[in-house]
Amino acid sequence: MKKLVLLTLFVTLIMGAVNAQSNKTNTVPANGPKIEFSTRLHNYGQIDKGGDGNCEFTFTNTGNEPLILANVRASCGCTTPNWTKDPIMPGQTGTIKVKYNTNNIGNFQKTITVTSNSVVDDRVVLTIKGNVTQK
């Protein structure tokens, strides 16, 4: 009898834990800034050594409060980001300009991590890739 009571208690606890996990929903907060990029990947394709390594990522604040980019960081020193430092008001757009050093020959794939106060994606990873060839 004691074993049956313990087994029933154990099963009840497990079922409660499973039910608590399944009731969690991924809801998006209704208020706050929200960052939305037109694209998160820029493919240079094949580019000549010393060629133009500039590209631009555009984003929009689709939320209802000002969006602030706290930091934009490249994965290595061969990539230099420059971004909108002022708060982006709801409905407005901003840019992140990226310069890749095309003096390095070969395939590359680099990331730029964008940290903001967005309530949806507070950390977004952008990617640039391509192949630098000798002229």
Disulfide bonds with the S-S distance in Angstrom:
Cys76-Cys78 2.41
